[in-house]
Amino acid sequence: MTVLVEMDAIHLKGDCPVDEAEIVLQALLANPGLPVDWSECEGLHTAVLQVLMAARATLTGSPRDQFLRLRVAAALSSQAEA
């Protein structure tokens, strides 16, 4: 499983396929305010990204994937500032 809910954060690990979008949504709803640590994330389906954006999730760490780190993280941080 690529989504792990712990006391400190919701962790995204490895590749997060489309099937994980519902799990991420449920984790965010069950744990409001808990940050999402994506420092071990190597890939993210756009459905998972949409859940993170819609929930305005607080992301911690820097993903391993260069595209996520350089493009997606910048887009999410600019959304948080809006």
N, CA, C and O atoms as a CHARMM CRD file, in Angstrom:
* protein
*
  328
    1    1 MET  N      0.84500  -1.18300   0.00000 PROA 1      0.00000
    2    1 MET  CA     0.00000   0.00000   0.00000 PROA 1      0.00000
    3    1 MET  C      0.88700   1.24100   0.00000 PROA 1      0.00000
    4    1 MET  O      1.89800   1.29200   0.70000 PROA 1      0.00000
    5    2 THR  N      0.50600   2.22200  -0.77600 PROA 2      0.00000
    6    2 THR  CA     1.31000   3.42800  -0.88900 PROA 2      0.00000
    7    2 THR  C      0.83500   4.55300   0.02200 PROA 2      0.00000
    8    2 THR  O      1.49600   5.58700   0.12200 PROA 2      0.00000
    9    3 VAL  N     -0.29500   4.36700   0.68100 PROA 3      0.00000
   10    3 VAL  CA    -0.81800   5.37600   1.60300 PROA 3      0.00000
   11    3 VAL  C     -0.80200   4.78000   3.00300 PROA 3      0.00000
   12    3 VAL  O     -1.38400   3.72400   3.25200 PROA 3      0.00000
   13    4 LEU  N     -0.13200   5.47200   3.90400 PROA 4      0.00000
   14    4 LEU  CA    -0.01400   4.99000   5.27000 PROA 4      0.00000
   15    4 LEU  C     -0.37900   6.12700   6.22200 PROA 4      0.00000
   16    4 LEU  O      0.23500   7.19300   6.18600 PROA 4      0.00000
   17    5 VAL  N     -1.37100   5.89900   7.06500 PROA 5      0.00000
   18    5 VAL  CA    -1.78000   6.91100   8.02900 PROA 5      0.00000
   19    5 VAL  C     -1.11300   6.60800   9.36300 PROA 5      0.00000
   20    5 VAL  O     -1.29400   5.53100   9.93000 PROA 5      0.00000
   21    6 GLU  N     -0.34300   7.56800   9.85600 PROA 6      0.00000
   22    6 GLU  CA     0.31200   7.44500  11.15200 PROA 6      0.00000
   23    6 GLU  C     -0.07700   8.64000  12.00400 PROA 6      0.00000
   24    6 GLU  O     -0.80800   9.51900  11.54800 PROA 6      0.00000
   25    7 MET  N      0.39600   8.67900  13.21000 PROA 7      0.00000
   26    7 MET  CA     0.03200   9.74700  14.13900 PROA 7      0.00000
   27    7 MET  C      0.50000  11.12200  13.66000 PROA 7      0.00000
   28    7 MET  O     -0.17300  12.12600  13.89500 PROA 7      0.00000
   29    8 ASP  N      1.65700  11.16500  12.98800 PROA 8      0.00000
   30    8 ASP  CA     2.24300  12.44900  12.59700 PROA 8      0.00000
   31    8 ASP  C      1.80300  12.94100  11.23000 PROA 8      0.00000
   32    8 ASP  O      1.81100  14.14800  10.98300 PROA 8      0.00000
   33    9 ALA  N      1.41600  12.03000  10.32600 PROA 9      0.00000
   34    9 ALA  CA     1.08500  12.43500   8.96100 PROA 9      0.00000
   35    9 ALA  C      0.46200  11.28200   8.17800 PROA 9      0.00000
   36    9 ALA  O      0.49000  10.12400   8.59600 PROA 9      0.00000
   37   10 ILE  N     -0.09600  11.64400   7.03400 PROA 10     0.00000
   38   10 ILE  CA    -0.51500  10.67400   6.02600 PROA 10     0.00000
   39   10 ILE  C      0.66200  10.57500   5.06900 PROA 10     0.00000
   40   10 ILE  O      1.04500  11.56800   4.45000 PROA 10     0.00000
   41   11 HSD  N      1.23500   9.39200   4.94300 PROA 11     0.00000
   42   11 HSD  CA     2.44900   9.21700   4.13700 PROA 11     0.00000
   43   11 HSD  C      2.09600   8.62600   2.77200 PROA 11     0.00000
   44   11 HSD  O      1.35500   7.64700   2.68000 PROA 11     0.00000
   45   12 LEU  N      2.63900   9.23800   1.71200 PROA 12     0.00000
   46   12 LEU  CA     2.52000   8.70800   0.36400 PROA 12     0.00000
   47   12 LEU  C      3.87500   8.13300  -0.01200 PROA 12     0.00000
   48   12 LEU  O      4.88700   8.83300   0.02100 PROA 12     0.00000
   49   13 LYS  N      3.88900   6.83900  -0.37200 PROA 13     0.00000
   50   13 LYS  CA     5.15200   6.15400  -0.64900 PROA 13     0.00000
   51   13 LYS  C      5.11400   5.50100  -2.01800 PROA 13     0.00000
   52   13 LYS  O      4.09200   4.95000  -2.42500 PROA 13     0.00000
   53   14 GLY  N      6.23800   5.56500  -2.72900 PROA 14     0.00000
   54   14 GLY  CA     6.34400   4.92500  -4.03300 PROA 14     0.00000
   55   14 GLY  C      5.42800   5.56300  -5.05600 PROA 14     0.00000
   56   14 GLY  O      5.20300   6.77300  -5.02800 PROA 14     0.00000
   57   15 ASP  N      4.89800   4.75200  -5.96200 PROA 15     0.00000
   58   15 ASP  CA     3.94200   5.23100  -6.95400 PROA 15     0.00000
   59   15 ASP  C      2.54400   5.18500  -6.36700 PROA 15     0.00000
   60   15 ASP  O      2.14800   4.17700  -5.78300 PROA 15     0.00000
   61   16 CYS  N      1.80400   6.25100  -6.51500 PROA 16     0.00000
   62   16 CYS  CA     0.43800   6.32300  -5.99300 PROA 16     0.00000
   63   16 CYS  C     -0.53000   6.26500  -7.17200 PROA 16     0.00000
   64   16 CYS  O     -0.79900   7.29000  -7.79900 PROA 16     0.00000
   65   17 PRO  N     -1.06100   5.06700  -7.48300 PROA 17     0.00000
   66   17 PRO  CA    -1.93800   4.90500  -8.64100 PROA 17     0.00000
   67   17 PRO  C     -3.35000   5.44000  -8.38600 PROA 17     0.00000
   68   17 PRO  O     -3.67300   5.87500  -7.28100 PROA 17     0.00000
   69   18 VAL  N     -4.16400   5.39900  -9.40700 PROA 18     0.00000
   70   18 VAL  CA    -5.52100   5.92600  -9.33600 PROA 18     0.00000
   71   18 VAL  C     -6.32400   5.29500  -8.19400 PROA 18     0.00000
   72   18 VAL  O     -7.14300   5.96800  -7.56800 PROA 18     0.00000
   73   19 ASP  N     -6.09600   4.02200  -7.92400 PROA 19     0.00000
   74   19 ASP  CA    -6.82500   3.33200  -6.85700 PROA 19     0.00000
   75   19 ASP  C     -6.61300   3.96500  -5.49000 PROA 19     0.00000
   76   19 ASP  O     -7.43400   3.79100  -4.59000 PROA 19     0.00000
   77   20 GLU  N     -5.52900   4.69100  -5.33200 PROA 20     0.00000
   78   20 GLU  CA    -5.20600   5.29100  -4.03900 PROA 20     0.00000
   79   20 GLU  C     -5.94700   6.60800  -3.78900 PROA 20     0.00000
   80   20 GLU  O     -5.95300   7.09900  -2.66000 PROA 20     0.00000
   81   21 ALA  N     -6.56500   7.18500  -4.81000 PROA 21     0.00000
   82   21 ALA  CA    -7.25000   8.47200  -4.65100 PROA 21     0.00000
   83   21 ALA  C     -8.33600   8.38100  -3.58200 PROA 21     0.00000
   84   21 ALA  O     -8.44200   9.26700  -2.73500 PROA 21     0.00000
   85   22 GLU  N     -9.12400   7.34600  -3.61300 PROA 22     0.00000
   86   22 GLU  CA   -10.19000   7.17200  -2.61900 PROA 22     0.00000
   87   22 GLU  C     -9.60600   6.96600  -1.22800 PROA 22     0.00000
   88   22 GLU  O    -10.15100   7.47200  -0.24700 PROA 22     0.00000
   89   23 ILE  N     -8.52800   6.24400  -1.13500 PROA 23     0.00000
   90   23 ILE  CA    -7.89000   6.01000   0.16600 PROA 23     0.00000
   91   23 ILE  C     -7.34300   7.31400   0.73500 PROA 23     0.00000
   92   23 ILE  O     -7.48200   7.58400   1.92800 PROA 23     0.00000
   93   24 VAL  N     -6.72200   8.12100  -0.12300 PROA 24     0.00000
   94   24 VAL  CA    -6.21100   9.42300   0.32600 PROA 24     0.00000
   95   24 VAL  C     -7.36100  10.31300   0.78400 PROA 24     0.00000
   96   24 VAL  O     -7.26800  10.96600   1.82300 PROA 24     0.00000
   97   25 LEU  N     -8.43900  10.33800   0.01400 PROA 25     0.00000
   98   25 LEU  CA    -9.60400  11.13600   0.39300 PROA 25     0.00000
   99   25 LEU  C    -10.15800  10.70300   1.74500 PROA 25     0.00000
  100   25 LEU  O    -10.43400  11.54600   2.59900 PROA 25     0.00000
  101   26 GLN  N    -10.32200   9.41700   1.94500 PROA 26     0.00000
  102   26 GLN  CA   -10.84400   8.90900   3.21300 PROA 26     0.00000
  103   26 GLN  C     -9.90600   9.23700   4.37200 PROA 26     0.00000
  104   26 GLN  O    -10.36000   9.58100   5.46300 PROA 26     0.00000
  105   27 ALA  N     -8.60600   9.13200   4.13700 PROA 27     0.00000
  106   27 ALA  CA    -7.61800   9.45000   5.17700 PROA 27     0.00000
  107   27 ALA  C     -7.68900  10.92400   5.55700 PROA 27     0.00000
  108   27 ALA  O     -7.61900  11.26900   6.73700 PROA 27     0.00000
  109   28 LEU  N     -7.82800  11.79700   4.55000 PROA 28     0.00000
  110   28 LEU  CA    -7.92700  13.23100   4.82600 PROA 28     0.00000
  111   28 LEU  C     -9.21800  13.58100   5.56500 PROA 28     0.00000
  112   28 LEU  O     -9.21200  14.42100   6.46400 PROA 28     0.00000
  113   29 LEU  N    -10.31200  12.94300   5.18800 PROA 29     0.00000
  114   29 LEU  CA   -11.58800  13.20100   5.86500 PROA 29     0.00000
  115   29 LEU  C    -11.58600  12.68200   7.30100 PROA 29     0.00000
  116   29 LEU  O    -12.16100  13.30800   8.19100 PROA 29     0.00000
  117   30 ALA  N    -10.94800  11.55200   7.52100 PROA 30     0.00000
  118   30 ALA  CA   -10.91000  10.95800   8.85800 PROA 30     0.00000
  119   30 ALA  C     -9.89900  11.64800   9.77400 PROA 30     0.00000
  120   30 ALA  O     -9.98000  11.52500  10.99600 PROA 30     0.00000
  121   31 ASN  N     -8.95600  12.36500   9.18900 PROA 31     0.00000
  122   31 ASN  CA    -7.89100  13.00400   9.96700 PROA 31     0.00000
  123   31 ASN  C     -7.71000  14.46200   9.53700 PROA 31     0.00000
  124   31 ASN  O     -6.65800  14.82400   9.00800 PROA 31     0.00000
  125   32 PRO  N     -8.72200  15.29800   9.75900 PROA 32     0.00000
  126   32 PRO  CA    -8.61200  16.68500   9.30300 PROA 32     0.00000
  127   32 PRO  C     -7.42200  17.39300   9.95400 PROA 32     0.00000
  128   32 PRO  O     -7.17400  17.26100  11.15300 PROA 32     0.00000
  129   33 GLY  N     -6.71100  18.13000   9.14400 PROA 33     0.00000
  130   33 GLY  CA    -5.55700  18.86500   9.65200 PROA 33     0.00000
  131   33 GLY  C     -4.26600  18.08100   9.66000 PROA 33     0.00000
  132   33 GLY  O     -3.20000  18.66400   9.85800 PROA 33     0.00000
  133   34 LEU  N     -4.32400  16.77800   9.45000 PROA 34     0.00000
  134   34 LEU  CA    -3.10500  15.97100   9.42900 PROA 34     0.00000
  135   34 LEU  C     -2.36300  16.23200   8.12000 PROA 34     0.00000
  136   34 LEU  O     -2.96300  16.12400   7.05000 PROA 34     0.00000
  137   35 PRO  N     -1.08200  16.56900   8.17700 PROA 35     0.00000
  138   35 PRO  CA    -0.35100  16.85300   6.93600 PROA 35     0.00000
  139   35 PRO  C     -0.10700  15.59100   6.12200 PROA 35     0.00000
  140   35 PRO  O     -0.19100  14.47300   6.63200 PROA 35     0.00000
  141   36 VAL  N      0.19100  15.79400   4.86300 PROA 36     0.00000
  142   36 VAL  CA     0.52300  14.69500   3.95900 PROA 36     0.00000
  143   36 VAL  C      2.01900  14.77100   3.67100 PROA 36     0.00000
  144   36 VAL  O      2.50600  15.74100   3.09100 PROA 36     0.00000
  145   37 ASP  N      2.73300  13.73300   4.08500 PROA 37     0.00000
  146   37 ASP  CA     4.17900  13.65500   3.84000 PROA 37     0.00000
  147   37 ASP  C      4.38700  12.89200   2.53800 PROA 37     0.00000
  148   37 ASP  O      4.08800  11.70000   2.45400 PROA 37     0.00000
  149   38 TRP  N      4.89400  13.57400   1.53700 PROA 38     0.00000
  150   38 TRP  CA     5.11900  12.91700   0.25800 PROA 38     0.00000
  151   38 TRP  C      6.59800  12.81900  -0.08700 PROA 38     0.00000
  152   38 TRP  O      6.97100  12.76700  -1.25900 PROA 38     0.00000
  153   39 SER  N      7.43400  12.79400   0.94000 PROA 39     0.00000
  154   39 SER  CA     8.88500  12.72500   0.73000 PROA 39     0.00000
  155   39 SER  C      9.33800  11.39800   0.12600 PROA 39     0.00000
  156   39 SER  O     10.43500  11.32200  -0.42800 PROA 39     0.00000
  157   40 GLU  N      8.52900  10.36400   0.22000 PROA 40     0.00000
  158   40 GLU  CA     8.88000   9.07500  -0.38000 PROA 40     0.00000
  159   40 GLU  C      8.04200   8.77900  -1.62400 PROA 40     0.00000
  160   40 GLU  O      8.03200   7.65100  -2.11900 PROA 40     0.00000
  161   41 CYS  N      7.34200   9.79600  -2.12500 PROA 41     0.00000
  162   41 CYS  CA     6.48400   9.63800  -3.30400 PROA 41     0.00000
  163   41 CYS  C      7.32700   9.66500  -4.57100 PROA 41     0.00000
  164   41 CYS  O      8.10800  10.59000  -4.79400 PROA 41     0.00000
  165   42 GLU  N      7.15600   8.63600  -5.39700 PROA 42     0.00000
  166   42 GLU  CA     7.90800   8.53100  -6.64700 PROA 42     0.00000
  167   42 GLU  C      7.02200   8.74900  -7.86800 PROA 42     0.00000
  168   42 GLU  O      7.53200   8.90500  -8.97800 PROA 42     0.00000
  169   43 GLY  N      5.74000   8.76400  -7.68600 PROA 43     0.00000
  170   43 GLY  CA     4.79600   8.98100  -8.77700 PROA 43     0.00000
  171   43 GLY  C      3.41500   9.21800  -8.19900 PROA 43     0.00000
  172   43 GLY  O      3.08200   8.70100  -7.13300 PROA 43     0.00000
  173   44 LEU  N      2.60800  10.00500  -8.90700 PROA 44     0.00000
  174   44 LEU  CA     1.30800  10.40400  -8.37200 PROA 44     0.00000
  175   44 LEU  C      0.31200  10.48000  -9.52600 PROA 44     0.00000
  176   44 LEU  O      0.48500  11.27400 -10.45000 PROA 44     0.00000
  177   45 HSD  N     -0.72000   9.66100  -9.47100 PROA 45     0.00000
  178   45 HSD  CA    -1.75700   9.73600 -10.49900 PROA 45     0.00000
  179   45 HSD  C     -2.49300  11.06000 -10.34700 PROA 45     0.00000
  180   45 HSD  O     -2.62100  11.58100  -9.23900 PROA 45     0.00000
  181   46 THR  N     -2.97000  11.59700 -11.45000 PROA 46     0.00000
  182   46 THR  CA    -3.64500  12.89500 -11.39000 PROA 46     0.00000
  183   46 THR  C     -4.89400  12.87100 -10.50700 PROA 46     0.00000
  184   46 THR  O     -5.28400  13.90900  -9.97300 PROA 46     0.00000
  185   47 ALA  N     -5.52000  11.72000 -10.34600 PROA 47     0.00000
  186   47 ALA  CA    -6.68500  11.62800  -9.45000 PROA 47     0.00000
  187   47 ALA  C     -6.26100  11.87500  -8.00000 PROA 47     0.00000
  188   47 ALA  O     -6.98200  12.52700  -7.24500 PROA 47     0.00000
  189   48 VAL  N     -5.11000  11.36400  -7.61600 PROA 48     0.00000
  190   48 VAL  CA    -4.59700  11.59500  -6.26300 PROA 48     0.00000
  191   48 VAL  C     -4.23800  13.07500  -6.11700 PROA 48     0.00000
  192   48 VAL  O     -4.50600  13.68400  -5.08200 PROA 48     0.00000
  193   49 LEU  N     -3.64000  13.64100  -7.14400 PROA 49     0.00000
  194   49 LEU  CA    -3.30700  15.06400  -7.12300 PROA 49     0.00000
  195   49 LEU  C     -4.56400  15.90900  -6.97200 PROA 49     0.00000
  196   49 LEU  O     -4.56400  16.88100  -6.21700 PROA 49     0.00000
  197   50 GLN  N     -5.62100  15.56000  -7.67100 PROA 50     0.00000
  198   50 GLN  CA    -6.88100  16.30100  -7.57200 PROA 50     0.00000
  199   50 GLN  C     -7.45200  16.24800  -6.16500 PROA 50     0.00000
  200   50 GLN  O     -7.98500  17.24400  -5.67600 PROA 50     0.00000
  201   51 VAL  N     -7.34700  15.10500  -5.51300 PROA 51     0.00000
  202   51 VAL  CA    -7.81700  14.99100  -4.12900 PROA 51     0.00000
  203   51 VAL  C     -7.00700  15.91300  -3.22600 PROA 51     0.00000
  204   51 VAL  O     -7.57100  16.61900  -2.39100 PROA 51     0.00000
  205   52 LEU  N     -5.69300  15.90800  -3.39000 PROA 52     0.00000
  206   52 LEU  CA    -4.83900  16.76700  -2.56900 PROA 52     0.00000
  207   52 LEU  C     -5.16600  18.24200  -2.79800 PROA 52     0.00000
  208   52 LEU  O     -5.20200  19.03100  -1.85300 PROA 52     0.00000
  209   53 MET  N     -5.40400  18.60700  -4.05900 PROA 53     0.00000
  210   53 MET  CA    -5.72800  19.99400  -4.37300 PROA 53     0.00000
  211   53 MET  C     -7.09100  20.39200  -3.81600 PROA 53     0.00000
  212   53 MET  O     -7.23000  21.45600  -3.21400 PROA 53     0.00000
  213   54 ALA  N     -8.09100  19.54500  -4.01500 PROA 54     0.00000
  214   54 ALA  CA    -9.44300  19.85900  -3.54500 PROA 54     0.00000
  215   54 ALA  C     -9.49400  19.96500  -2.02900 PROA 54     0.00000
  216   54 ALA  O    -10.22200  20.79200  -1.48100 PROA 54     0.00000
  217   55 ALA  N     -8.71600  19.12100  -1.35400 PROA 55     0.00000
  218   55 ALA  CA    -8.70100  19.13000   0.11500 PROA 55     0.00000
  219   55 ALA  C     -7.79500  20.22500   0.66700 PROA 55     0.00000
  220   55 ALA  O     -7.78700  20.49300   1.86800 PROA 55     0.00000
  221   56 ARG  N     -7.02500  20.86100  -0.23600 PROA 56     0.00000
  222   56 ARG  CA    -6.03500  21.85400   0.19300 PROA 56     0.00000
  223   56 ARG  C     -5.14200  21.27300   1.30200 PROA 56     0.00000
  224   56 ARG  O     -4.89000  21.89100   2.33600 PROA 56     0.00000
  225   57 ALA  N     -4.68600  20.05600   1.02000 PROA 57     0.00000
  226   57 ALA  CA    -3.85200  19.33200   1.98200 PROA 57     0.00000
  227   57 ALA  C     -2.52300  20.05000   2.20100 PROA 57     0.00000
  228   57 ALA  O     -1.94200  20.61200   1.27200 PROA 57     0.00000
  229   58 THR  N     -2.06100  20.02100   3.43100 PROA 58     0.00000
  230   58 THR  CA    -0.73800  20.54600   3.76000 PROA 58     0.00000
  231   58 THR  C      0.28100  19.46500   3.46000 PROA 58     0.00000
  232   58 THR  O      0.26000  18.39600   4.06900 PROA 58     0.00000
  233   59 LEU  N      1.17600  19.74500   2.51700 PROA 59     0.00000
  234   59 LEU  CA     2.18600  18.76500   2.12000 PROA 59     0.00000
  235   59 LEU  C      3.49800  19.06100   2.81600 PROA 59     0.00000
  236   59 LEU  O      3.90900  20.21500   2.93600 PROA 59     0.00000
  237   60 THR  N      4.15300  17.99900   3.27400 PROA 60     0.00000
  238   60 THR  CA     5.46100  18.13300   3.90200 PROA 60     0.00000
  239   60 THR  C      6.46100  17.27800   3.14600 PROA 60     0.00000
  240   60 THR  O      6.09500  16.29500   2.50300 PROA 60     0.00000
  241   61 GLY  N      7.71600  17.65900   3.22800 PROA 61     0.00000
  242   61 GLY  CA     8.76300  16.92800   2.54200 PROA 61     0.00000
  243   61 GLY  C      8.82900  17.30800   1.07700 PROA 61     0.00000
  244   61 GLY  O      8.04000  18.11800   0.59200 PROA 61     0.00000
  245   62 SER  N      9.76300  16.72100   0.39700 PROA 62     0.00000
  246   62 SER  CA     9.96700  16.95600  -1.02700 PROA 62     0.00000
  247   62 SER  C      9.90500  15.61100  -1.73400 PROA 62     0.00000
  248   62 SER  O     10.66800  14.70800  -1.39200 PROA 62     0.00000
  249   63 PRO  N      9.01900  15.45400  -2.71100 PROA 63     0.00000
  250   63 PRO  CA     8.88500  14.15000  -3.36700 PROA 63     0.00000
  251   63 PRO  C     10.15600  13.74700  -4.10100 PROA 63     0.00000
  252   63 PRO  O     10.94300  14.59700  -4.51800 PROA 63     0.00000
  253   64 ARG  N     10.34400  12.45400  -4.25200 PROA 64     0.00000
  254   64 ARG  CA    11.53600  11.92800  -4.93400 PROA 64     0.00000
  255   64 ARG  C     11.50400  12.20300  -6.43300 PROA 64     0.00000
  256   64 ARG  O     12.54900  12.40600  -7.05200 PROA 64     0.00000
  257   65 ASP  N     10.31500  12.20900  -7.01300 PROA 65     0.00000
  258   65 ASP  CA    10.16900  12.40700  -8.44500 PROA 65     0.00000
  259   65 ASP  C     10.45700  13.85900  -8.80700 PROA 65     0.00000
  260   65 ASP  O      9.90900  14.77800  -8.19700 PROA 65     0.00000
  261   66 GLN  N     11.32400  14.06400  -9.80500 PROA 66     0.00000
  262   66 GLN  CA    11.73800  15.40900 -10.18600 PROA 66     0.00000
  263   66 GLN  C     10.56800  16.24900 -10.70000 PROA 66     0.00000
  264   66 GLN  O     10.46600  17.42500 -10.35100 PROA 66     0.00000
  265   67 PHE  N      9.68600  15.67800 -11.51600 PROA 67     0.00000
  266   67 PHE  CA     8.54600  16.43000 -12.02800 PROA 67     0.00000
  267   67 PHE  C      7.64600  16.88100 -10.88400 PROA 67     0.00000
  268   67 PHE  O      7.20900  18.03200 -10.85500 PROA 67     0.00000
  269   68 LEU  N      7.36700  15.98200  -9.94100 PROA 68     0.00000
  270   68 LEU  CA     6.55200  16.35800  -8.78900 PROA 68     0.00000
  271   68 LEU  C      7.22100  17.46000  -7.98100 PROA 68     0.00000
  272   68 LEU  O      6.57200  18.41200  -7.54800 PROA 68     0.00000
  273   69 ARG  N      8.50800  17.31800  -7.78800 PROA 69     0.00000
  274   69 ARG  CA     9.25600  18.27900  -6.97600 PROA 69     0.00000
  275   69 ARG  C      9.30800  19.66100  -7.62800 PROA 69     0.00000
  276   69 ARG  O      9.12100  20.67500  -6.95600 PROA 69     0.00000
  277   70 LEU  N      9.56300  19.69700  -8.94500 PROA 70     0.00000
  278   70 LEU  CA     9.76500  20.97800  -9.62000 PROA 70     0.00000
  279   70 LEU  C      8.48000  21.63400 -10.12400 PROA 70     0.00000
  280   70 LEU  O      8.36300  22.85900 -10.09500 PROA 70     0.00000
  281   71 ARG  N      7.53600  20.85100 -10.57500 PROA 71     0.00000
  282   71 ARG  CA     6.33100  21.42300 -11.19400 PROA 71     0.00000
  283   71 ARG  C      5.09700  21.33900 -10.29800 PROA 71     0.00000
  284   71 ARG  O      4.42200  22.34100 -10.06100 PROA 71     0.00000
  285   72 VAL  N      4.81200  20.14700  -9.80900 PROA 72     0.00000
  286   72 VAL  CA     3.58500  19.94900  -9.04700 PROA 72     0.00000
  287   72 VAL  C      3.66600  20.63300  -7.68300 PROA 72     0.00000
  288   72 VAL  O      2.70400  21.27200  -7.25800 PROA 72     0.00000
  289   73 ALA  N      4.79000  20.51000  -6.99800 PROA 73     0.00000
  290   73 ALA  CA     4.93500  21.14500  -5.69200 PROA 73     0.00000
  291   73 ALA  C      4.79200  22.66300  -5.80700 PROA 73     0.00000
  292   73 ALA  O      4.19000  23.30600  -4.94700 PROA 73     0.00000
  293   74 ALA  N      5.35100  23.22700  -6.87500 PROA 74     0.00000
  294   74 ALA  CA     5.24000  24.67600  -7.08400 PROA 74     0.00000
  295   74 ALA  C      3.77800  25.07200  -7.32200 PROA 74     0.00000
  296   74 ALA  O      3.32200  26.09200  -6.80600 PROA 74     0.00000
  297   75 ALA  N      3.05500  24.28500  -8.08800 PROA 75     0.00000
  298   75 ALA  CA     1.64300  24.58900  -8.34800 PROA 75     0.00000
  299   75 ALA  C      0.81400  24.47500  -7.07300 PROA 75     0.00000
  300   75 ALA  O     -0.06800  25.29800  -6.82900 PROA 75     0.00000
  301   76 LEU  N      1.09100  23.46900  -6.27000 PROA 76     0.00000
  302   76 LEU  CA     0.35100  23.30000  -5.02000 PROA 76     0.00000
  303   76 LEU  C      0.67400  24.40200  -4.02100 PROA 76     0.00000
  304   76 LEU  O     -0.21100  24.85500  -3.29500 PROA 76     0.00000
  305   77 SER  N      1.90900  24.83300  -3.97200 PROA 77     0.00000
  306   77 SER  CA     2.25100  25.89400  -3.02100 PROA 77     0.00000
  307   77 SER  C      1.65100  27.22300  -3.45700 PROA 77     0.00000
  308   77 SER  O      1.27400  28.02600  -2.60300 PROA 77     0.00000
  309   78 SER  N      1.55000  27.48000  -4.75700 PROA 78     0.00000
  310   78 SER  CA     0.92500  28.72200  -5.21500 PROA 78     0.00000
  311   78 SER  C     -0.57300  28.67900  -4.97300 PROA 78     0.00000
  312   78 SER  O     -1.18800  29.72200  -4.74700 PROA 78     0.00000
  313   79 GLN  N     -1.18000  27.48800  -5.01500 PROA 79     0.00000
  314   79 GLN  CA    -2.59500  27.34700  -4.69200 PROA 79     0.00000
  315   79 GLN  C     -2.83800  27.66900  -3.21800 PROA 79     0.00000
  316   79 GLN  O     -3.83700  28.30100  -2.87400 PROA 79     0.00000
  317   80 ALA  N     -1.93600  27.23700  -2.36000 PROA 80     0.00000
  318   80 ALA  CA    -2.08000  27.46900  -0.93500 PROA 80     0.00000
  319   80 ALA  C     -1.97900  28.95700  -0.60200 PROA 80     0.00000
  320   80 ALA  O     -2.57800  29.42100   0.36900 PROA 80     0.00000
  321   81 GLU  N     -1.22500  29.69900  -1.40500 PROA 81     0.00000
  322   81 GLU  CA    -1.05000  31.12900  -1.17500 PROA 81     0.00000
  323   81 GLU  C     -2.25900  31.92700  -1.64700 PROA 81     0.00000
  324   81 GLU  O     -2.46100  33.06000  -1.21000 PROA 81     0.00000
  325   82 ALA  N     -3.05600  31.35400  -2.52600 PROA 82     0.00000
  326   82 ALA  CA    -4.20800  32.08200  -3.08600 PROA 82     0.00000
  327   82 ALA  C     -5.36400  32.17900  -2.11600 PROA 82     0.00000
  328   82 ALA  O     -6.39800  32.76100  -2.44400 PROA 82     0.00000
